[in-house]
């Protein structure tokens, strides 16, 4: 994204370092992400959007070879460089490969430590650090190619997953449950409810215990009613108390709790099948310890 931008390579370095430092890597099956294909991306995105991103990536590569800066600003928060298109393909590819492996029973569940994030990417628009909606692509893959009839998307990022809602809100096979700070970036969300969108907006400085109560009240009954065959998580950790990009007050213990609640639903209805994909989280220490806590629950180590 450029020097000083919070959506930086150090985010994944911090997660990887924490996993190695704590010895958690011994309990995990660490896999490399393959690239998604254009037809994969078109499951969730307009063809012109995909063609425009791909073309801009080619243009930036030519610009860099000619001595130019190799950057293009898409909105005030979001820019591409010569590597963005390839990174976005692999981020979506990770979600797809994880979905295939979990459905096949090769993995009990999966966490995709990838960037760029995806949940702000709409059908035909990149925004909010996001270019391709990794979770939405994987959801459509599970439904349209694997033939699942009911899936759920859980989003606990501090920002509303407007792109995921844009792509999936008309698909009654999907239940999306989210909790996020409001009013905040992006605009909308709180009032854009459909029967399969369980949006729970909360004001700034909401604490973890209140968030737990709201999840219990709003998410869990809807998830039980939907009986998902696979659960996707848009796992943003910028609702952490120490993250400056949000003003919520979640702690690692809250991420442990919500992950355990999701696992209970998954065990009841889909044999524990969960695919979790990294979204936000920009305080490097808070991100690393929160991801560790999340993974430990997924791996039955907490």
Secondary structure, 3 states (H helix, E strand, C coil): CCCCCCCCCHHHHHHHHHHHHCCHHHHCCCCCCCCCCHHHHCCCCCHHHHHHHHHHHHHHHHHHHCCCCCEEEEECCEEEECCHHHHHHHHHHHHHHHHHHHHHCCCCEEEECCCCCCCCCECCECECCECCCHHHHHHHHHHHCCCCCCEEEEECCCCCCHHHHHHHCCCCCEEEEEEEECCCCCCCCCCCCCCCEEEEEECCCCEHHHHHHHHHHHHHHHHHHHCCCCEEEEECCCCECCCCCCCCEECHHHHHHHHHHHHHHHHHHCCCCEEEEECCCCCHHHHHHHHHHHHHHHCCCC
